[in-house]
C-alpha cells in the first residue's frame, strides 16, 4: 500500500520509521518531513496544515492511508477533506478533534456526560472570570480555549497571580483568538498520568503507558517545553487502567458518538490522579511527542493494516502486540530552547549514535550544503530500546553523548528514578 505521513517532528519520524518496516507498505511519503524521514520516505514540500494540497497530493498518487502526527491539521478538518474525496486517513474529524481544539467544548462534554474533571466554568469576560475564580477560591487554573502550543494554561496560587492572569487573558489578550473563551477551573493535586488509546469509536486498544518530562532541566526544574524525554513502560496498574477506561475513555467515546462526533484515531487523556480518583485535565487528538518515540518502538505486529482498519472504522481484533522490551527517549535541544533556540549549527555523530544501537529520530534538523544542521528547538530524539528500562536508559544516554552540535542541551535524569528493571 501507499502511505503518507503528515508532519515533520520526531513523532512523525518515528511513525514513518515504523510504517517503513511494514511489509505491506510499498511506497511511503512524508509531508513535509525532515532529513531523517527522507531516509525512509519520499518527502514532499507541503506544509502539515495545507489540508487541501495534502488531499490533492494523496488523490493524485492514490495514497491508501494517510497518518497525521500533529493536532493542527486534525483540528482544521483534514479528515473531513480526505473523507469527502474517499481517501482513508487515520485521525479524527474536525468535530471530533474539538476534544483538543476547544477546552471549553471538552469541559462541557465532561460536565454533561459525567466524566470526572475539575469543577469549573467557561467564561468570556474579565468580570465573569473573576467571579468564577472567587467562587472556586485559590489556587485556580485559567486555560485558553483554543490551541496554544502548550502555553495557554496559567496556574494562579496568589491574588497577584490571579490579577496577572486576568490581565494577560482579558486586557493584553496574549492568547489571541485561542483566549477569547477561557476555562476557569479548580486546581487539582496529585500525580499526572497520560493514557493513550487507539480507537475506531467503538473498540479501544490501549497503548503502552509512557511518562514524559515537560520541564527543561533535571529534577523538573526550568521552563515548560514541548517535552524533553520519555520512557515506557511507565508504572500503571491494571486496576487504574481499567478505571480510566471505564470512567473516562468509554464515556467520552459514547458522549462523542451521541453528539454525532464519531471518533477515530488516537485519543490521549491527560489525567490528574487525585485522592478522589482520576480527573481529566485535557484530551489530545493525536500521539504525544516524545511519547510516540517510546511507544512505537515497543509495538509488535504490522501497524499499517491496523491503522488502515481503524481509519475505515473496522478495527478488528488487534493485530498489534506490545513487546516486553522497555524504551527511553532523550531529547537533544538547541541552546536557548524553549524561548529563543539557536539554529544553523552543524550536527555530527548521528551515525555513531545509531551504530551504538540506538534509534535517532529527527525534529529540528535541515540539510545545508550537504551538511546536517540544527533548524529548531528540539533537534533530535535519541531512543534506546532494551530488555530492561535501566538498559534502555543507558543505551539512550550512550548514544546521546555521541551526538554533537554547538549548544546541545539535554536532561540527564530521564527514566532514572524508575530504572530498576
Ligand atoms: P499540553 O502541553 O500537555 O497539551 P495544554 O496546554 O493543552 O497542555 P493542559 O494539559 O490542560 O494544557 O494543562 C497543562 C498542565 O497544567 C497540566 O499538565 C498540569 O500540570 C497543569 N494543570 C492543568 N489543569 C490543572 C488543574 N485543574 N489543576 C492542576 N494543574 C493543572
Boltz pocket constraint, residues with backbone or C-beta under 6 A from the ligand:
constraints:
  - pocket:
      binder: B
      contacts: [[A, 118], [A, 141], [A, 143], [A, 148], [A, 149], [A, 150], [A, 151], [A, 152], [A, 153], [A, 155], [A, 185], [A, 186], [A, 187], [A, 188], [A, 189], [A, 192], [A, 225], [A, 270], [A, 281], [A, 282], [A, 284]]
      max_distance: 6.0
